[in-house]
Amino acid sequence: MPSALPSGEPVPDDGALPDAALSSGARRFGVYVHVPFCAVRCGYCDFNTYTATELGGGGAQASFAGVAASEVELASRVLGGVSRPADTVFFGGGTPTLLPAGDLAAVLHAVRDRLGLTPDAEVTMEANPESVTLDSLRQLREAGFNRVSFGMQSAVPHVLAALDRTHTPGRVTDVVGWARAAGFDQVSLDLIYGAPGETQADWRRSLDAVLALDVDHVSAYALVVEEGTALARAIARGEVAEPNDDDLADKYTMADEAFEQAGLSWYEVSNWARSPAGRCRHNLGYWHGDDWWGIGPGAHSHVGGVRWWNVKHPTAYAQRLAANRSPGAGREVLDEATRRTERVMLEVRLADGLPLDGLPVTAVDELVHAGLVDQGQRSRGRVVLTQRGRLLADAVVRRLLADD
């Protein structure tokens, strides 16, 4: 989760939601678990993460599973009699697999026991390649995790070093094999392009390495320079160059074409899957505006048009739950205009696109003429981005919302 929290109205101590939020319809429900621990803090990352030496007491790694289970219990009380078994559960961070597999299993079991899981629930674990073993992956699979996403980032040592990543490139081959041996249904890899010093040949080497592993899903994200990070400070001092937009566009195009040729189809601007079953259902829930409860320090939640976010620091988070109080730092009730804006911003990123109904026809036609929206899909009543449109998705959104 990003390190900065928005402002908002106070969250009641008991975490209660308005009646309208609890009776707002039968959207899919997911659970996100934010595990805020990392072995080292990467220079480009602005997520809410902490190294072990920074924490103690109730915020320590050893205490996390019990504290997180307390928030699961809170969620059960707040949702009350509403039957909302989770269709997806996603453990992110941070590096969740810095915790023992038994602790991660305990949190998942709390979700299953207190909130429920659908029979075909997707249960994802993010992992750093250096933080798992064949045995730990087997334990996670036995506990009910069925999807794993490894933070590969690059196959090139000097690029990994520029990103402050600690694993060796060959480790990824090992962990993908272990995940298959452990019985995971879906295996995903995450890549980052545009790191300081990364050439197009370096990027091609990373793409080739991914394709050689025949995984089910790949995410590829352009490096973003976030204010306040070590990378931003290094760029400001002139020590490394800022990512170049043309270079990023070329690398995106390289990735998209390589993945498509290998049978991985895009379903969201930065995500490709080998089949519909390989798509990350949890993230699709975010892009479709479904409901989810975020467990953990700084985690965000959304239920029935109410969005809230937890206090950031693990110690403050633990203290609130120990006092039988919601860890929520603030919340907002989304009005119709905000929900419409967010719907356009998120759903236009999907390969399924947006229905044409309710969108400004003149703007859509302009975008088709500019080669940013697919003409054939527009004729079928959908707004779907072309490859060029994906590169300029923010500009497409601004044009679609300009008449509001």
N, C-alpha and C positions, 0 to 999 in steps of 0.2 A: 504494500500500500504506500502511496506517496507520503513523504514526511510532513507536508504541510496540511493542516486541517482547516476547513472553512469555518466561518462563523455560522450561527444558527440559534434557534430558540432552545431553551433548556430541555433536557430529557427528564421525565419524572423519575424519582428514585426507584420506583418499582418497574420502570421500563414500559409502562402500559402504553398501548397504541390506541388511537381513536377507533371507535366502533366501526366507522366507515372503512378503515383500512383492513379490518379483519373480516369484513363481509363484502369485499370488493370484487370477488370473482375467483374463478378456479385457474389462475395462472400456475405454471410450473414453479416449484420451490426448490431452491438449492441452499447448500451450506458452504460457506468459505471459512477456512481455518487459517489465520495468519500466524505463522510461527516466526517470530522476529529475530532469530539468531543466525549469525554468520561467523565463519571462522575468521574471515577478514572482510573489511568493507571495500567493495570495488569502487574505483575512483569515479566511475560514471553514474553510480547508483544513488538515487535520492529516496529510496524506499525506507520505510520505518523499520530499521534493522539495528542490531546491537551485537557486539562481540561479547564473549563470555566474561571477560575481565571487567566489563562496564556494569555488570549487574550483580545483584545479591538479593537475599531475603525472598520475598514473595515473587520478585521479578526474575529469579534465577531460572536457568534451563531445567534444573531438577524439579522445580515446582510447577512447570508450565502445564503438564497434562491435567493435574488436579484443578488448577485455576480455570483452564479452558472448559473442563467438564462442569464447573460451576456456572459458566455462562450458558452452556447448553441447557442446564436446569432452568436458568432464568428464561431462556427462549421458550421452553416448554410451558412455563407458567404464563408468559405473556400471550402466547398463541392459544392457550387455554383449550377450549373444546373444539377448536378448528382443526380438522384432520388435514395435516400438511406433511405427509411423509416426503422426505427429500428425494428428488429425482437425480440430483447430482451432489457430490461432496468433493471439494477441491482443497487440498492442503498446499498453501504457497508460502512465500516468505520474502526475504530470508532463505534459509536452507533448512527445510523441515527435517531432513534426514540427519541433521546433527543430533537430534533427539534419538534415544533408543527406540527400536522398532516397537517394543512393548508399550512405550509411552504414547506413540502415535496410534497404536491399536486401541489403547484405552480411550482416547478422545473419539475415535471412530465408533467404538462400542457405545459411548455415551450418546452420540448422535442417533445411533440405531435404536437404543433402548428408550430414549426420552422423546425423540421426534419421529423416529421411524424412517425406513428406507423403502423405496419402491422395489419390486422384485428384480428389475433390471437396472438398478441405480448405477450410474457411472461414478466411480470413486478414484480420484486422481491424486497422485503424489508427485510434487516437484522434487528434484534431487540434483545435487552437484555430483558429477561422476566420481569424485574422490570420497564422497561421504556414504557410499553404499558398498556392500559385499553381496556375494551370491546368497549367503545365509540371511542377511538382513532383508533382501528382496523376497526371499521365500517366506520369511516371517510376515512381511507386509501383505503378500498375496494371500496367505492363510488367514490373515485378519479381515480380508474383504476388499483390499485395494485391487483394482483391476486395470488401471491405466497409470503409466508412469511417464513423466516428461523430464528429460535430462537437459541441463543447461550446458550444451556443448560450446556455443558461441562461435568457435572457430576451430579449424584443424591445423592452424599455423602457429608455431610457438611464439614468434615475436608479436603476433596479434593478440594472443592470449595474455602475454606479458603487458601489453599496452592497456588491456582491460582489467589488469590485476587479477586474472583468473589463475587458480592454483593447480588445476589438473593438467596432466600431460595429454596430448592429442590421442595417443593410442589407447588411453583408458576408456574412451567412449566406445570403441569396438568391444572391449571387455564387458562393459555394463549393459550394452544392448543385448549381447549374448546371454548374460546372466538373467536379464529381465525375461527373455524368451524362455530360458530354462526354468525360471520360477513360475511361468504360466500366465504372465500378464497378457490380457486380451489386446491391449493397444500400447504401442511404444512410440513416443514422440521425442523430437529433438528441437531445441531452441538455438537459433543463430542470431548474431548481431553483425551488421555490416557497417562499414564507414569508420572503423577505429583508426586512430592515428597511425600512419605508416602502412596501412593495408592497401596493397595494390589490387588491380583487377585479377591478376594471376593468383594472388593469395586467395581472393574470394572464390575463384574458380576451383582452387584446390579444396576449399571447404565444401563447396557444393558437391564435388566429385566424391568426397569422403562420406557425406550424408547419403548420397544415392547408392553408394556401395553397400550400405548397411540395410537397405530395403525396409525402412521403418514405415509405420502407418500414417504418420503425421509430422509435419515440419512447420515451425513458426520462424519467420525471418523478419527482424525488426531493424530499421535504420537507427544508428546511434543518435540519441538526442542529448544535447548538452544541457543539463539541468542546472539552474542557478544554485549556487552554494555547494556544489560538489567539487571534489579535488580536480576532476577533469576541467571544469569551468575555470578554476583558478589557474591551472596550468596553461590553458588557452589565453587567458587574460595576461599572463606573464610572457606570452610569446614562446613558450617552451614547446608546444605542439600546435599543429594547424587545426583550425575548426573544420568539421566535416563540410565537404563541398556538395552542393545540391545536385550538380550534374553528375558527379561521381556516384552519389547515392541512387540517382535515377537509373544510371547504367547498371548498377549492381542489382537493383530490384528487377530490371528487365531480364538480366542474365538468370537470376534465380527463378523467375516465373517461367521462362522458356525451358530451363533445365528440368524443373519439377513437372511441368505439363508433359514433356517428352517422356518422362519416366513414369507417368501414370498417376502423378499427384496433382489433383485439381484444386484451384483456389476456391475457397468458400467464404473467405473474409480477406480483406486487403492484405493482411500479413500472415495468412494461414492457408495451408494446403493439406489435403487429406487424400489417401489412396482410395477411399470409399466413403459413402455417407456414414457408415458405422465408425469410421476413424475420426470424424469431426469432433471437436471438443464441445460436448453438449453443455457443459457448465458455462463456458464463455459465450456460447450462443444464447444462453439465458440472459446474460448481461446485455447483449446486442439487441435482443427482442424485448427488453424491459420487463422481464419476469421478476419474481420475488426471490430474495435470498437473505439469509441471516449471516452476517460476518462475525465470526468468533475471533477474539484476540486483540492485542493492542493496536489501535489505529484502524481496525477493520471497519469497513462501511457496509451498511445493510439497506435493503429496500423491501418494504412490504406495503402493498396496496396504496402506492402513491406517497408514502412517508419514507424519507431517507434519513438515516442517522449514522453517526460515526463515533467510534470509541476513543477514549483518551489514548494518547500516544505511548506514554512510557509504561513498560511492563510492570514496574513497581506500583505506579498509580492505578493501573488496571487491576492488579491483584488486590490492592487495598480496598478498592470499591467493592469488589465481589466478596471479599472477606467480611465487609460490613453489611452484606446483603443489599447492596445498592447496584443499580445499573451502571456499567462502565461507560455509558453513552456520554459524550462530551457536548453534543448538540444535534439538532435535527431540523428538518424542513419538510413542509407539506407541499408537494409539487402541484402547481396550478396547471390548468389545461394547456396554456401557452408554453410553459416550460416542458411539459411532457411531449407536446408536439415537436418542439425544437429538438429535444433529445432523440426522439424517434427518428427524425430525418437524419441527424448526425450519426446515429449508430446503424440504422438499417440500410442506409445507402452504401455502407461498407461491405454488405453481404452480396454474395453471388446471386441470391434470390431477389435482391433489390427491394424497391419500394413500390407499392401500388401507385399508379398515376393519379388516382382519385385524390382530390384535395391539394394537389401540387399545382403551382402556376404553369400552365401549359406553355406560355411564351418562353419562360425560363427553360423548361425542358427542351423545347425545340431548339433554342439557342445552344444548349449543351450538346444536343445531337449533332447540330451543324458544326460545332467545334471539335467533334470527334471524342467527346468525353463520356457520352451516354450512348449505349448500343441502340441502333435504329430498329433492328428486328425486335428487340425486347420492348421498345417504346410502342411499336405497333401492337404488341400483345398486352398493353396496358401496364407495363412495368418500367421502372427506371433502374437500369443496371449499368454499372460503370464498365467502360472499355478498359484495356490495360493502361492507356494514357490517362483515362479518367481516374484510375486508382492512384496514379502518381500525383494527381491534382485533386484528390478527394476533398480537401479542405475548401478549395475554390468552388467545387461543385456545391458543397453544402451552403456556402455563403450565397451563391446565386439562387439556390432553391428557397432560401429563407429571406431573400432581400425584399420581397414584396409584403412580408408580414408587418 
